[in-house]
Amino acid sequence: MPDSADLTFAHHLADQAASIGHQHWRADERAVQIKGDGSPVSAADLEIEEALLRRIHEQYPDDAIVGEESGAHGQGRRRWIIDAIDGTASFLAGDPEWSTLIALEDDGRITLGMVSAPALGRRWWALPSHGAWTKPLPAHPSDPTQPLRISEGGNAAESALGIWPPPTRLNKAHRAVAAALAARTARTTPTLEWSNADHTAPLPKKPSTGSGTCHGALLVATGQLDAFLLLGAGPWDIAALIPIVQEAGGVFSDLSGQQRTDTGAALFARPGLHDQLLDIAASAR
């Protein structure tokens, strides 16, 4: 269990990331490179990750670190998991729905999660057994820190489900899962034909776009979606969201029902609905 010093430190990391990110985001031009998998990486991604890795190493030299861009650093019981900018495409387009994801893993268990979205003016975080919380940015002493609460229950046939990425970026097995879930839920966001890998179709907006959050799992934690499925994801895309959704009262697992971040799939859902969605996904595999 992280102590209050870890949480305070995570807020400092998020503040530093926000400062760097804002400088780049407000610039007239945003430098970008294309990675081997075809996805973009901005100069801000690289600068934020380098700054946070350096800060963590100075503060906790025995802790391991893994970043999306630079990979794993060190070995230790504790590991910080960093996504410098989640939503790089939005960032490069000048849209506000990008964030920094920070998680702390202790002996294989995620014990701290934080999502900071400075351009949206909002931050979310959680510690196990201490609840999930959100506050505006920049924060003032008079600003209330608000708890997150997810209602129980839910029927798959009446549920609203977010899925990302679109079918053109999914493998055949994941397209089959997405299509099965879309067919047996009331609404999917984005609204697509999930079994059709039409590479000529325009890229849709993420489920978070226009919602006041920057990640689909936060839509579950804030009650705006019943469930969210993220496919083809790395640990840095998932880890910070786990305690936030769980402490808000939701459920997380991969598609086999395990609480793992290394299988490339993450399902976040309201309690009572999660198992129904897992059963539907299993029928398509």
ABEGO torsion letter per residue (X at the ends): XBBAAAAAAAAAAAAAAAAAAAAAAABABBBBBBBAAGBBBBAAAAAAAAAAAAAAAAABAABBBBBAAAEBBEBEABBBBBBABBGAAAAAAGBABBBBBBBBBBGGBBABBBBBBAAAGBBBBBBBGAEBBBBBOBBBAABBBBBBBBBBEEBAAABBBBBOBBAAABBAAAAAAAAAAAAABABBOBBBBAABBBAABBBBBBAABGAGBABAAAAAAAGABABBBBBGBBAAAAAAAAAAAAAAGBBBBBAAGBBBAAAGBBBBBBBGAAAAAAAAAAAAX
